[in-house]
Amino acid sequence: MSCQRSRPRHAIVAGAVLFALAIATGCGSDRSDDRATPAAAFDQALHDRLPAAVLERGIIRVGGSDPYPPAAFYAPDGRTVIGFEPDLADAMGRVLGVRFEFVNVSFSDLLPQLRRHKIDIVMASVTDTGEREKLADFVNYFQAGTAILVQRGNPKGISDLNDLCGRIVAVAEDTVQVDLLRRTQKSCDAGERIDIRLYADNANALVQLRTGRATAVLSDYPPAVHLSTDQRTSGHYQLAASTQYEPSPYGIAVAKDQTRMRDVVRDALERVMRSGDYAEVLQRWGVPSGALESATINAGGRAPAG
């Protein structure tokens, strides 16, 4: 089967980054052609509640970030964005009668651009945390924890977070994984602290692991499983264990002063969930365990601290 049908396009990223991502991910799960007729139908009342600027454009500008399969990544054409996030965005777009258009933004700049209204929402595997809720509201649509990814064969014998003491660990900056590593430091013996190396994105962190310059990479569980099972990358990576550390909800971020947009997005997602499209999308991308029962707002900030 071919990769999924065309999606709204990200801005084209630099060739060097695309090359690194091609090595790290490839096309991923080519599942789109199997989907049934969409069940989520257009809702005129919800459409009419959209902000005037969105209605005029007919487009919701979605801040996405560096490819992170199976949530969102590039098809072989290097332009089409595929994954469970663009599929869910498509389903919400059918309900609202507008197009969700993904715009590539560096992960660390997603919330600043949202606050400046350069984009309307963010949908980029952003974990909803109490700290982030000070900057934006989050419509929760998925749940995942953190996994430890190591080289195939696990040459350093890593099995849990404490085994990372005294090791070099590569991680994408401004992620919950950085916070988790820093908290883990407290249990390390003196002189055996984790050497945390920060990179602009997960792809660059993976290069460090693949080339042996890092012992492990911490990332969200779904992309870690994808890398360890996809035939293009499984020869290089494996999970240190099946443990998911501190599972938390992902959230579609909406600016604090855009409560109308927030509530419309929440209601559209709820329609998608009830229609059956939500479960179908997650099943097709191999992540049904991340499903939520309903679309909530700011649930991550109410979760107990890990």
C-alpha positions as CSV (number, residue, x, y, z in Angstrom):
1,M,0.0,0.0,0.0
2,S,1.1,3.6,-0.6
3,C,1.4,6.2,2.1
4,Q,-1.7,8.2,3.1
5,R,-3.5,10.5,0.8
6,S,-2.4,14.1,0.6
7,R,-2.8,16.2,3.7
8,P,-2.4,20.0,4.4
9,R,1.3,20.8,3.9
10,H,3.9,21.9,6.3
11,A,6.4,24.5,5.2
12,I,9.3,22.7,3.5
13,V,12.1,22.0,5.9
14,A,15.8,22.1,5.2
15,G,17.2,19.3,3.1
16,A,19.6,18.2,5.8
17,V,16.9,17.8,8.3
18,L,14.8,15.8,5.8
19,F,17.7,13.5,5.2
20,A,18.2,12.9,8.9
21,L,14.5,12.2,9.3
22,A,14.5,9.8,6.4
23,I,17.2,7.8,8.1
24,A,15.4,7.9,11.4
25,T,11.8,7.3,10.3
26,G,11.0,6.6,6.7
27,C,7.3,6.5,5.6
28,G,6.0,4.6,8.6
29,S,2.7,2.8,8.6
30,D,1.0,2.9,5.1
31,R,-2.5,2.4,6.3
32,S,-4.7,5.2,4.9
33,D,-6.2,3.4,2.0
34,D,-8.1,1.0,4.3
35,R,-10.3,3.5,6.0
36,A,-14.1,3.3,5.7
37,T,-16.4,6.1,4.8
38,P,-15.9,8.9,7.3
39,A,-18.6,8.9,10.0
40,A,-18.0,12.4,11.5
41,A,-20.4,14.7,9.6
42,F,-20.5,18.5,9.1
43,D,-22.1,20.4,12.0
44,Q,-23.5,23.8,11.0
45,A,-24.0,25.0,14.5
46,L,-20.3,24.3,15.4
47,H,-19.2,25.9,12.1
48,D,-21.0,29.1,13.0
49,R,-19.3,29.3,16.4
50,L,-15.9,29.5,14.8
51,P,-14.1,32.9,15.2
52,A,-14.8,35.4,12.4
53,A,-11.2,35.3,11.1
54,V,-11.3,31.5,10.7
55,L,-14.6,31.6,8.9
56,E,-13.3,34.2,6.5
57,R,-10.2,32.2,5.7
58,G,-11.9,28.8,5.8
59,I,-8.7,27.5,7.4
60,I,-7.5,26.7,10.9
61,R,-3.7,27.3,11.0
62,V,-2.2,24.4,12.9
63,G,1.3,24.7,14.4
64,G,3.1,21.4,13.9
65,S,6.7,20.6,14.6
66,D,9.4,18.2,13.6
67,P,8.2,14.8,12.3
68,Y,7.3,12.5,15.2
69,P,5.8,9.2,13.8
70,P,3.3,7.9,14.1
71,A,1.7,11.2,15.3
72,A,2.8,13.3,12.4
73,F,5.6,12.9,9.8
74,Y,6.4,13.3,6.1
75,A,5.3,10.9,3.4
76,P,8.0,10.0,0.8
77,D,7.2,13.1,-1.3
78,G,8.8,15.2,1.6
79,R,5.7,17.5,1.7
80,T,2.6,15.6,2.6
81,V,2.1,15.3,6.4
82,I,0.6,11.9,7.5
83,G,-0.1,10.3,10.9
84,F,-2.8,10.1,13.5
85,E,-2.7,13.8,14.3
86,P,-3.3,15.0,10.7
87,D,-6.0,12.3,10.4
88,L,-7.8,13.6,13.5
89,A,-7.4,17.1,12.2
90,D,-9.0,16.1,8.9
91,A,-11.9,14.5,10.9
92,M,-12.4,17.7,12.9
93,G,-12.2,19.7,9.7
94,R,-15.1,17.7,8.3
95,V,-17.2,18.5,11.4
96,L,-16.4,22.2,11.3
97,G,-16.4,22.6,7.5
98,V,-13.0,24.2,7.4
99,R,-9.5,23.0,6.5
100,F,-6.8,22.3,9.1
101,E,-3.5,23.5,7.5
102,F,-0.3,22.5,9.2
103,V,2.5,25.0,9.5
104,N,6.0,23.8,10.5
105,V,7.3,25.5,13.6
106,S,10.2,24.6,15.9
107,F,8.9,22.9,19.0
108,S,10.3,25.6,21.4
109,D,8.5,28.3,19.4
110,L,5.1,26.7,19.2
111,L,3.5,28.3,22.2
112,P,5.1,31.7,21.7
113,Q,3.7,31.8,18.1
114,L,0.3,30.7,19.4
115,R,0.3,33.6,21.9
116,R,1.2,36.0,19.1
117,H,-1.7,34.6,17.1
118,K,0.6,33.6,14.2
119,I,-1.1,30.2,14.4
120,D,-4.6,29.3,15.6
121,I,-3.9,26.1,17.4
122,V,-1.0,23.7,18.1
123,M,-1.2,20.0,17.5
124,A,2.3,18.5,17.8
125,S,2.3,15.8,20.5
126,V,2.5,18.5,23.2
127,T,2.1,17.0,26.6
128,D,-0.4,19.0,28.7
129,T,1.3,20.1,31.9
130,G,0.4,22.5,34.7
131,E,3.4,24.7,33.7
132,R,2.3,24.9,30.1
133,E,-1.3,25.6,31.1
134,K,0.0,29.0,32.3
135,L,0.7,29.8,28.7
136,A,-2.2,28.1,26.8
137,D,-5.3,26.0,27.2
138,F,-5.2,22.4,26.1
139,V,-7.9,20.3,24.5
140,N,-6.9,16.7,25.4
141,Y,-7.0,14.1,22.6
142,F,-4.5,11.3,23.4
143,Q,-2.3,10.0,26.2
144,A,1.2,8.7,26.2
145,G,4.2,8.2,28.6
146,T,7.9,8.4,28.1
147,A,10.0,5.4,26.9
148,I,13.7,4.7,26.9
149,L,15.1,4.0,23.5
150,V,18.5,2.3,23.2
151,Q,20.7,0.8,20.4
152,R,19.5,-2.6,19.0
153,G,21.0,-5.3,21.3
154,N,21.0,-2.9,24.3
155,P,24.8,-3.0,24.6
156,K,24.8,-1.0,27.9
157,G,22.1,-3.2,29.6
158,I,19.7,-0.4,30.3
159,S,16.4,-1.4,31.8
160,D,15.1,1.6,33.7
161,L,15.8,5.3,34.4
162,N,18.3,4.6,37.2
163,D,20.5,2.8,34.8
164,L,21.0,6.1,33.0
165,C,23.1,7.5,35.9
166,G,26.6,8.1,34.6
167,R,25.5,7.8,31.0
168,I,25.0,10.2,28.1
169,V,21.4,10.6,27.2
170,A,20.2,12.6,24.2
171,V,16.9,14.3,24.3
172,A,14.9,17.0,22.4
173,E,15.0,20.3,24.2
174,D,11.9,21.9,25.9
175,T,10.2,18.5,26.3
176,V,8.8,16.7,29.4
177,Q,11.6,14.2,29.0
178,V,14.1,16.8,30.0
179,D,12.2,17.4,33.2
180,L,12.0,13.7,33.9
181,L,15.8,13.3,33.4
182,R,16.5,16.2,35.7
183,R,14.3,14.7,38.4
184,T,16.0,11.3,37.9
185,Q,19.3,13.0,38.6
186,K,18.4,13.2,42.3
187,S,18.6,9.5,42.7
188,C,22.1,9.2,41.1
189,D,25.2,8.8,43.2
190,A,27.7,11.6,43.4
191,G,29.9,11.6,40.3
192,E,27.4,9.5,38.4
193,R,25.0,12.1,37.2
194,I,23.2,11.7,33.9
195,D,25.0,13.7,31.1
196,I,21.9,15.2,29.5
197,R,22.6,16.4,26.0
198,L,19.9,18.6,24.5
199,Y,19.1,18.8,20.7
200,A,16.7,20.8,18.6
201,D,14.5,17.8,17.8
202,N,14.1,14.1,18.3
203,A,15.7,13.3,14.9
204,N,19.0,14.9,16.0
205,A,18.9,13.1,19.3
206,L,18.4,9.8,17.5
207,V,21.5,10.4,15.4
208,Q,23.5,10.6,18.7
209,L,22.1,7.2,19.7
210,R,22.6,5.5,16.4
211,T,26.2,6.6,16.1
212,G,27.0,5.5,19.7
213,R,27.6,9.0,21.0
214,A,24.7,8.6,23.5
215,T,23.6,5.5,25.5
216,A,19.9,6.3,25.2
217,V,17.2,8.7,24.0
218,L,14.0,9.5,25.9
219,S,10.9,10.1,23.8
220,D,7.2,9.6,23.9
221,Y,6.2,6.0,23.9
222,P,4.4,5.9,20.5
223,P,7.3,7.2,18.4
224,A,9.7,5.0,20.4
225,V,7.7,1.9,19.6
226,H,7.4,3.0,15.9
227,L,11.2,3.2,15.6
228,S,11.8,-0.1,17.4
229,T,9.3,-2.0,15.2
230,D,9.4,-0.3,11.8
231,Q,11.5,-2.4,9.3
232,R,13.4,0.7,8.3
233,T,14.7,1.5,11.8
234,S,14.2,-1.5,14.0
235,G,17.8,-2.7,13.1
236,H,19.1,0.3,14.9
237,Y,16.8,0.9,17.9
238,Q,14.9,-1.0,20.6
239,L,13.0,-0.2,23.7
240,A,15.0,-0.7,26.9
241,A,11.7,-2.0,28.5
242,S,8.0,-1.7,27.9
243,T,7.6,0.7,30.7
244,Q,5.8,4.0,30.0
245,Y,6.9,6.6,32.5
246,E,4.4,9.2,33.7
247,P,1.6,8.8,31.1
248,S,0.0,12.2,30.5
249,P,-2.4,13.6,28.0
250,Y,-1.5,15.4,24.8
251,G,-3.3,18.6,24.2
252,I,-4.3,20.7,21.2
253,A,-3.0,24.1,22.5
254,V,-5.2,27.2,22.1
255,A,-4.3,30.7,23.2
256,K,-5.7,31.7,26.6
257,D,-7.6,34.6,25.0
258,Q,-9.3,32.3,22.5
259,T,-11.8,30.5,24.6
260,R,-14.3,30.4,21.8
261,M,-11.9,28.6,19.6
262,R,-11.0,26.2,22.4
263,D,-14.6,25.2,23.1
264,V,-15.3,24.7,19.4
265,V,-12.3,22.5,19.0
266,R,-13.2,20.5,22.1
267,D,-16.8,20.0,20.8
268,A,-15.6,19.0,17.3
269,L,-13.2,16.5,18.8
270,E,-16.0,15.1,20.9
271,R,-18.1,14.6,17.8
272,V,-15.2,12.8,16.2
273,M,-14.8,10.6,19.2
274,R,-18.5,9.7,19.3
275,S,-18.7,9.0,15.6
276,G,-16.2,6.2,15.7
277,D,-13.6,8.0,13.5
278,Y,-11.4,8.6,16.5
279,A,-11.1,4.9,17.4
280,E,-10.6,4.0,13.8
281,V,-7.8,6.5,13.3
282,L,-5.9,5.4,16.4
283,Q,-6.4,1.7,15.5
284,R,-5.1,2.3,12.0
285,W,-1.9,3.9,13.3
286,G,-1.3,1.2,15.9
287,V,-1.9,3.4,19.0
288,P,-5.4,2.5,20.4
289,S,-3.9,2.3,23.9
290,G,-3.6,6.1,23.9
291,A,-7.3,6.7,23.4
292,L,-9.2,9.0,25.8
293,E,-12.9,8.5,26.7
294,S,-13.8,12.1,26.1
295,A,-12.4,15.4,25.0
296,T,-11.3,17.3,28.1
297,I,-9.7,20.7,28.7
298,N,-6.5,21.1,30.8
299,A,-6.6,17.6,32.2
300,G,-2.8,17.4,32.4
301,G,-2.6,20.2,35.0
302,R,-4.9,18.3,37.3
303,A,-2.8,15.1,37.2
304,P,-0.6,14.3,40.2
305,A,3.0,15.3,39.7
306,G,5.4,12.5,38.9
